[in-house]
Amino acid sequence: MPRNLDIGLLRTFIHVADAGSMTAAANRLHLTQGAISQQIKRLEDMFGHVILERGRQGLRLTDEGERLLGKARKLVKLNDEIWSDMQTPEIAGQVRLGVPYDLIGTHLPEVLKAYARSYPDVDISLVSGSSPELVVALAAGKVDLALVEEPSGSTGGECLAIERLVWVSARDGRAAGMRPLPLCLVSETCAFRPLIFAALESANIEWRVVFENSSIEATSATVGADLAVTAWLASTVPAGLDILGTESGLPALPDFGINLHMPRSGASPAVIAMATCIREAYR
């Protein structure tokens, strides 16, 4: 007798495998850790194999889990494509997407290209700003959804990824050893700013702000000239600049979540579709 797979269980399994943690997967799916654990158990009982094991570094896939993961991705993707193709009426309208300055060059080109191909009748507008500014803009209805950088564990939005906040300097630069420490920051409302200052205060390191601007390019040029250091998410550090470790003498910085913020109610089909594209890119 043929058996039918539960797409929801496979989707949960993919989230757990990608996150490496049931807790992180539960946060992304807005479920309890217990519910996630039960769904994984149902999959294992269905196949008669253990697909996840707990090790020193957290959860890891078993050989059977590795075999399942690739095919599960294909099946879930096909499921979502079928739903998208069968949607009526066709999606049209406008989407205003809020994005922090430093995330524009990461997954965003991929997101916009895929979205424009799938929904050619939607007009897309980008609004750049610091994360706190984008939260305010969403509440005021000036953007329809926003990517927001917030300290890890924040509950304001749906967590898409956890990133390290790192110190950045010129290649073989000397600025990190100067006192007061010269800093170049993107803006006064930067989400990283208060935590950078708190870390330096805890380490008893004096600092001075050399340059404050709203341009990633200007910050990169200032740091590249060895006039200052800055702090960025690890995945956004431009080629040619160095990520500093503890040997630099600078204090460790906290992790940040890249969170998707949606309106509390009334999101249009075009906005919901954009959110789906963003989730897929970060997945």
C-alpha positions as CSV (number, residue, x, y, z in Angstrom):
1,M,0.0,0.0,0.0
2,P,1.4,3.5,-0.9
3,R,2.0,5.8,2.0
4,N,1.6,9.6,2.0
5,L,4.3,11.8,3.5
6,D,3.3,14.7,5.8
7,I,4.8,17.9,4.2
8,G,4.5,19.7,7.5
9,L,6.7,17.2,9.3
10,L,9.3,17.4,6.5
11,R,9.3,21.2,6.7
12,T,9.9,21.0,10.4
13,F,12.7,18.5,9.9
14,I,14.4,20.9,7.3
15,H,14.2,23.8,9.8
16,V,15.8,21.7,12.6
17,A,18.5,20.5,10.2
18,D,19.3,24.0,9.0
19,A,19.3,25.6,12.5
20,G,21.1,22.7,14.2
21,S,18.8,23.2,17.2
22,M,15.2,22.4,18.0
23,T,15.0,25.6,20.1
24,A,16.0,27.8,17.1
25,A,13.6,25.9,14.8
26,A,10.8,26.3,17.3
27,N,11.4,30.1,17.3
28,R,11.3,30.3,13.5
29,L,8.1,28.2,13.3
30,H,6.4,29.9,16.3
31,L,6.0,26.5,18.0
32,T,7.1,25.0,21.3
33,Q,10.3,23.0,21.5
34,G,8.1,20.1,22.7
35,A,6.0,20.3,19.6
36,I,9.1,20.2,17.4
37,S,10.5,17.2,19.2
38,Q,7.2,15.4,18.8
39,Q,7.1,16.0,15.0
40,I,10.7,14.7,14.6
41,K,9.7,11.6,16.7
42,R,6.7,11.0,14.4
43,L,9.0,11.1,11.3
44,E,11.4,8.7,12.9
45,D,8.6,6.3,13.9
46,M,7.2,6.6,10.4
47,F,10.6,5.6,8.7
48,G,11.8,3.3,11.5
49,H,15.2,5.2,11.6
50,V,16.8,7.8,13.9
51,I,17.4,10.9,11.7
52,L,18.9,13.2,14.4
53,E,21.4,12.6,17.1
54,R,22.5,14.9,19.9
55,G,26.3,15.4,20.1
56,R,28.8,17.7,21.8
57,Q,28.2,20.4,19.1
58,G,24.4,20.1,19.2
59,L,22.1,18.1,16.9
60,R,23.6,16.4,13.9
61,L,22.1,14.3,11.1
62,T,22.5,10.6,11.1
63,D,23.3,8.9,7.8
64,E,19.5,8.2,7.3
65,G,18.9,11.9,8.1
66,E,21.3,13.0,5.5
67,R,19.6,10.8,2.9
68,L,16.2,12.2,3.9
69,L,17.2,15.9,3.9
70,G,18.0,16.4,0.2
71,K,14.8,14.6,-0.9
72,A,12.7,16.4,1.7
73,R,14.0,19.8,0.4
74,K,12.9,18.8,-3.2
75,L,9.5,17.6,-2.0
76,V,8.8,20.7,0.1
77,K,9.9,23.0,-2.7
78,L,7.7,21.2,-5.2
79,N,4.8,21.5,-2.8
80,D,5.3,25.2,-2.5
81,E,5.6,25.7,-6.2
82,I,2.3,23.8,-6.8
83,W,0.6,26.1,-4.3
84,S,2.1,29.2,-5.9
85,D,1.1,28.1,-9.4
86,M,-2.5,27.3,-8.3
87,Q,-3.0,30.6,-6.5
88,T,-5.8,32.8,-7.9
89,P,-6.2,35.7,-8.6
90,E,-2.7,36.6,-9.8
91,I,-0.8,38.7,-7.3
92,A,-0.4,42.4,-8.1
93,G,0.1,45.7,-6.3
94,Q,3.0,47.2,-4.4
95,V,5.5,46.0,-1.9
96,R,7.7,48.4,0.1
97,L,10.6,46.5,1.7
98,G,12.6,48.0,4.5
99,V,16.3,46.8,4.6
100,P,19.3,47.8,6.8
101,Y,22.1,49.4,4.8
102,D,24.5,46.5,5.4
103,L,22.1,43.7,4.3
104,I,21.4,45.2,0.8
105,G,24.3,43.3,-0.8
106,T,23.8,39.9,0.9
107,H,20.7,37.9,-0.1
108,L,18.6,40.8,-1.4
109,P,19.6,40.7,-5.1
110,E,18.7,37.0,-5.1
111,V,15.3,37.7,-3.4
112,L,14.4,40.6,-5.7
113,K,15.3,38.6,-8.8
114,A,13.3,35.6,-7.8
115,Y,10.3,37.7,-6.7
116,A,10.2,39.9,-9.9
117,R,10.3,36.7,-12.0
118,S,7.4,35.1,-10.1
119,Y,5.3,38.3,-9.7
120,P,5.9,40.6,-12.6
121,D,2.8,42.7,-11.8
122,V,4.0,43.8,-8.4
123,D,5.9,47.1,-8.0
124,I,8.8,46.8,-5.6
125,S,10.2,49.7,-3.6
126,L,13.2,49.5,-1.3
127,V,13.5,51.7,1.9
128,S,17.0,51.7,3.5
129,G,17.6,52.7,7.1
130,S,18.9,51.5,10.4
131,S,17.0,48.7,12.1
132,P,15.4,50.9,14.7
133,E,14.3,53.3,12.0
134,L,12.7,50.4,10.0
135,V,10.7,49.2,13.0
136,V,9.2,52.7,13.4
137,A,8.6,52.9,9.6
138,L,6.7,49.6,9.7
139,A,4.5,50.7,12.6
140,A,3.8,53.9,10.8
141,G,2.8,52.1,7.6
142,K,5.7,53.5,5.6
143,V,7.0,50.1,4.7
144,D,5.1,46.8,4.3
145,L,7.6,44.5,5.8
146,A,11.2,44.8,7.0
147,L,14.4,42.9,7.7
148,V,15.7,44.0,11.1
149,E,18.9,43.4,13.0
150,E,18.2,42.8,16.7
151,P,20.2,41.2,19.6
152,S,19.8,37.4,19.5
153,G,16.8,36.3,21.4
154,S,14.6,39.3,20.6
155,T,11.0,38.4,20.1
156,G,9.9,41.2,17.9
157,G,10.0,39.3,14.6
158,E,10.6,36.0,13.0
159,C,14.3,35.0,13.3
160,L,15.8,34.0,9.9
161,A,19.4,33.8,10.9
162,I,21.8,34.3,13.8
163,E,25.0,36.2,12.9
164,R,28.2,37.1,14.8
165,L,28.8,40.8,15.3
166,V,32.6,41.2,14.7
167,W,35.2,43.9,14.8
168,V,36.5,44.9,11.4
169,S,39.7,46.6,10.5
170,A,42.0,47.3,7.6
171,R,44.1,44.4,6.4
172,D,47.1,44.3,8.9
173,G,45.8,47.6,10.2
174,R,46.9,49.4,13.4
175,A,43.8,51.3,14.3
176,A,42.6,48.5,16.7
177,G,45.6,49.2,18.9
178,M,45.1,53.0,19.2
179,R,43.7,54.6,22.3
180,P,41.2,56.1,22.4
181,L,39.9,53.5,19.9
182,P,38.9,55.3,16.7
183,L,35.4,54.1,15.6
184,C,33.6,54.6,12.3
185,L,29.8,53.9,12.6
186,V,27.1,54.0,10.1
187,S,24.6,56.1,12.0
188,E,23.5,57.3,15.4
189,T,20.5,55.0,15.2
190,C,22.5,51.9,14.3
191,A,21.3,48.8,16.2
192,F,24.9,47.8,17.0
193,R,25.9,51.1,18.5
194,P,24.7,50.7,22.1
195,L,26.1,47.2,22.5
196,I,29.5,48.2,21.0
197,F,29.7,51.1,23.5
198,A,28.7,48.8,26.4
199,A,31.3,46.2,25.4
200,L,34.0,48.8,25.3
201,E,33.0,50.3,28.6
202,S,33.0,46.8,30.2
203,A,36.6,46.3,28.9
204,N,37.6,49.8,30.1
205,I,38.6,50.9,26.6
206,E,38.2,54.5,25.7
207,W,36.9,55.4,22.2
208,R,36.2,58.3,19.9
209,V,33.9,58.4,16.9
210,V,36.0,59.4,13.8
211,F,33.2,59.3,11.2
212,E,29.5,58.8,11.3
213,N,27.5,58.4,8.1
214,S,24.7,56.5,6.4
215,S,26.9,54.9,3.7
216,I,28.4,51.4,3.9
217,E,30.9,52.4,1.2
218,A,32.1,55.4,3.1
219,T,32.5,53.3,6.3
220,S,34.4,50.7,4.3
221,A,36.7,53.3,2.8
222,T,37.4,54.8,6.2
223,V,38.2,51.5,7.8
224,G,40.2,50.3,4.7
225,A,42.4,53.4,5.1
226,D,43.2,52.3,8.7
227,L,41.6,55.4,10.1
228,A,39.2,53.5,12.3
229,V,37.6,50.2,13.1
230,T,34.0,49.3,12.9
231,A,31.7,46.4,13.8
232,W,29.6,44.5,11.3
233,L,27.8,41.1,11.0
234,A,30.4,38.6,9.9
235,S,28.6,37.8,6.6
236,T,28.5,41.4,5.5
237,V,32.3,42.2,5.9
238,P,33.6,43.3,2.5
239,A,36.5,41.5,0.9
240,G,39.8,43.2,1.7
241,L,39.0,44.0,5.3
242,D,40.0,41.8,8.3
243,I,37.8,40.3,11.0
244,L,39.6,40.8,14.3
245,G,39.8,38.0,16.9
246,T,40.5,38.2,20.7
247,E,44.2,38.7,20.0
248,S,43.3,42.3,18.9
249,G,42.5,43.2,22.6
250,L,39.0,44.2,21.7
251,P,36.1,42.7,23.6
252,A,33.8,40.0,22.2
253,L,30.5,41.3,20.8
254,P,27.1,39.7,21.1
255,D,25.3,37.7,18.4
256,F,22.5,39.4,16.4
257,G,19.4,37.9,14.8
258,I,18.3,38.9,11.3
259,N,14.5,39.1,11.9
260,L,11.6,39.4,9.5
261,H,9.0,41.9,10.7
262,M,5.5,41.8,9.3
263,P,2.5,44.0,9.9
264,R,0.3,42.9,12.7
265,S,-2.6,42.5,10.4
266,G,-3.7,43.2,6.8
267,A,-0.6,42.0,4.9
268,S,-1.5,41.8,1.2
269,P,-0.9,38.7,-0.9
270,A,2.0,40.5,-2.5
271,V,3.6,41.2,0.9
272,I,3.1,37.6,2.0
273,A,4.7,36.4,-1.2
274,M,7.7,38.6,-0.6
275,A,8.1,37.3,2.9
276,T,8.1,33.7,1.5
277,C,10.9,34.7,-1.0
278,I,13.0,36.2,1.9
279,R,12.6,33.1,4.0
280,E,13.7,30.8,1.2
281,A,16.8,32.9,0.6
282,Y,17.9,32.7,4.2
283,R,16.9,29.1,4.5
